[in-house]
Amino acid sequence: MEGLLGAFEGQEEPWVECEVDADLKKEEYGLLIPAEGPIRLTAGSQRGIRDGLVTLAQLVKLNGGRGGAAIPAMQISDSPAFARRGVMLDVSRDRIPKMPQFMEILDTLALLKFNHLQLYTEHTFAYAGHEEVWEGWSPLTADEIRTLDAACIERGIELAANQNCFGHMVPWLKLPKYAHLAETHGDWMFDIWARSGPFSLCPTDPASLEFVKGLLGELLPCFSSPLANIGCDETYDIGFGRSKAEVEKCGRAAVYMDFVNKIAAVCRGMGRRAQFWGDIALSHPEWVKKIPEDVISLAWGYEPDSPFEKWGRMLGGGGKEFWVCPGTSTWRTITGRTSERKGNLAVAAREGLKYGASGFLVCDWGDSGHHQQWPLTLHALAGAAQAAWNPKAAVDGVAESALLFGDSTATPTGDAAAWLDELGDADLELRKACGALSHPSLKRLKNQTAVFIDMFKQLDEQREVGTKAAWFETLDRLEDLARRVPRVGEALMRAELEHTAKYACFAAGRGAFRRDDAGGETIAKLRDALRGIDAEHARLWRLRCREGGLAHSRSFFAQIDGMFAERGSGVTMFE
């Protein structure tokens, strides 16, 4: 806590007086900043004192001064909407931050008053005896987790274990050593999309539970938090393979919940309280009552129309503890999705509070190569922090730009937050009309932007989806944004924003020109642009993140280039 006062060291007299008042709520605090004399900070607990000091540090930074004299006289009474305000970062697809970057992230989370963190893991923890799974991925080690755990405690953040223990186990199950644990190696339906190959552990095989028990037995002791997220989401393949007979006999929900409850019991035996993604259970309302009393359901949804109201009634109304889990809307986008993010955060916060959610966990995923840059996630986290603390108030873009981006520009077009919001809606009209790029039954795209998904279409594939005029209008907007990338305080962030704008222009240009019967000269220019984007992607990656995962991330560029090569001549740039 003392570190928050570092900007004021050297003051001759104490400039802030802190007092705990038992009559206040635990995280409630009051700040009295007089025109002269020391500042008074009163709070219901040491946690509240910390939050008040963070507010004070923000005010000092915004007012550019050292000491209380630079801050205008004011009085603040404040408390958070949600007691637990968390962030989940995906460290399995494909970015794993270097330790210095992790420390910067922790400082930022503390500045935003988050008090909970999870690192989503499938195969990127260095489990002993399972080297073939994580080899080459630069995994997190037990010592690194313990270091992060201690650093989190210093900053008032709880670091909780997160290991998917049921679905999303492809990195394990595709290997011969673990293939026997899979539900199926055949065909199945992932919601409305056809899939093939392994995905989930077989819930009826006792060896699956023993496998999970071994992972958790090694992972959980690295964390001081009593919570453990066991995953268990999107297990659509259950019943397509080895558990088929049991599913036909008892029902898919029963087979699913039985295995979840067994994993929760393993956690319980290790002194931990399990959390699990609630999507499968919530699709079978009659089975919600089967969720053990000590298990926390994580109700996740990443669109403005995600049914948090329905889930709140089912869980909170049914006496089950739950958290709401919206998303940053950054993955599979390049640019972010501003309208969807704002609507998603708002509905999650509103309905979570209405039905008594005990936590708010914003999720930042890394699907399809984790191509979004850190400033995109940082911008989204600012909105999530606001929604979790005070959802009735909007984010102050000027304050965000100054605190997080070092942006001192006064005009709206130079403001980092405003620019990022505009960027995130550059292809909004295409997102509303191009759902067919994802599936023929969809009108509107979800969990992705049009310019991103369109890159993975053949040059002559689905050219009728989205009008040519709309694609060129999107390109024009992105090119305009690329000409006015905002000034930010850190050179690396500036480079990341410039790269983001250039990459988005390439993606939109590819979509526009392939609908305009692009010739060989245009394709050559696009391929040349892609070479530069790939190189800059790799350079920027290595500045913040570990080498592991980069090759997989870059393979998506190779996939795009391969489609150009089919139309042109010669080998791809990656061969």
C-alpha positions, 0 to 999 in steps of 0.5 A: 500500500505504501507504494501508492504514496511514492509520488509524495515521498519527501513531504515535510508533514503527513499529507494524508491521514487514514482511519478505519471506521467500523461503521462503514461497509468493508470496501466503503471509503470517504476522501476529504480533500481540503483546500489546505491541510492534510487529506482525510481518508476513512474506510471500513477496512484496510481494503477500503483504505487501499481503494481510497489511496488508489483513487488518490493516486489517480487524482494526483496523476490526473492533476499532474502534481506532487502532494495534495496541493495539486488536487482541487478541494473535494469530498468523495464517498465511494464503494464498489458494486461488486465485492469480487472484481476480476480479470481472466487472461488467456495464457493458452491461445497463444500469448504468455506474458514475460514476467516483467510484463506480468508485473506491469499487468498487476500494477495496472489491475491494481490501479483499476481496482481489480482484486481478482485474477485468473490465468486460463490454462489448458496446456501451458503450465509446466506439469512434471511428467507431461513435458510433451504437452507443454514443450516449446510453449514457454509454460508458466512454472510453479516457481513463477506462479508462486512469484506472481501469487506473492506479487498479487497479494502485495497489490491486494489481488487474489490470484486463483488457479484456472485449469480446464479439466473437462473440455478444451483438452485438445493439446493433451488428447491429440497426443498418443499418450493421452488419446485414450482419455478422449470422449471421441476421435470422431465427428461431432457438433460444436453447437451448430458447427461440425467438428472432428477429433478429440476435445473433451475427456471421457466423463465415464472413464475413471482414468479421466478423473485420476488424470485431473486429480494429478493435474490439480494436485500439482497446480493448486498448491502454487496458489494461496487463493481458496478458489479454483476454476475447473473450466468444464465449458462447451463439452458438446462432444459428450454423448458422441463417443465413449459416453454415448450409452450412459448419455442415452440412459441418463441424459447428457446433463446428468453425465456432465454434472456427475463428472463436474461434481467429481472434479469439485470433490477433488478440489474440496479434498484439497481444501479448495472451492471449485468454480466452473463455467456454467454454460452446459448446466444452464442449458438444462435448468432442471440440473441447476439444482444439482450444483453443489452448494459450495461450487460457484457457477460462472455465467459467461456470455460475450454479446449485448443480448447474452441472457444474464437476466435468465441466468441470474434468475436460475442461479441467484433466484435458485440460491446458487452463488454465481459470478457474471462473466462478460468479455473484452470483445477483443479476440478474433477482431484485430480492432475490438468490438466497441458496441458489443463490449459496452452492451455486454459489460452493461447487461452483465453488471445490471443483471448480476447486481439484480440477482446477487452475483458475488463476483464480476469476472471479465474474460480476455480470450486469445482464439485464432492466434491472439492477434489483438495487441495489449492496448486493445485489451487494456482499453477494454479492461478500463470499461470492465473496471468501471462496470464492476465498480460503478456500472451507472457511470460511464468511463471518463475517456480523458482520464483513461487516456491519461492514466493508462496510455499517457495521452495528454492530448485534449482534442477528441481525435487525439484521445486514445480512448476515443480513438480505440472506441472508434476503431472498434466500430469501424466495421460495425455495419458489416458485423450486423450483416455478415453473420453468414461468414460464420454460419449460414443461419446467422445474420449478425456476427458474434465473437469476431469482426467481419474484417477478421473472419473474412481473411480466412475465406478463399478469394472467391468464397462468399463474396456476396456476403456484405456489399462491395460498397460497405467493404470499401466504406469500412476500408476508408474508415480504417485508413482514416484512423490509421492516419491519426493514431493517437499520441501515447506516452509509451513508444511500444504502445504507439507501435502496437496501435500503429500495427493494429491500424495497419493490420486492420487496413490490410484485412479490410482491403483484402475483403474489399478488393476480393469483392472487386475482382482484384487482379494480380497487381493488387494481390501482390501488394496485399501479399507484400503488406502481409509480409510486413504485418507478420514481421511486425507482429513477431517483433512486438510479440517478443517485446511483451510475450514469450516465444512459445505460442508465436509460431502457432500465432504466425501460422494464421498469417501463413494460412491467409498467404496460402490463399493468395498463392493459390490465385497467383504463382510461386511458393508462399512467403512462409515456405 
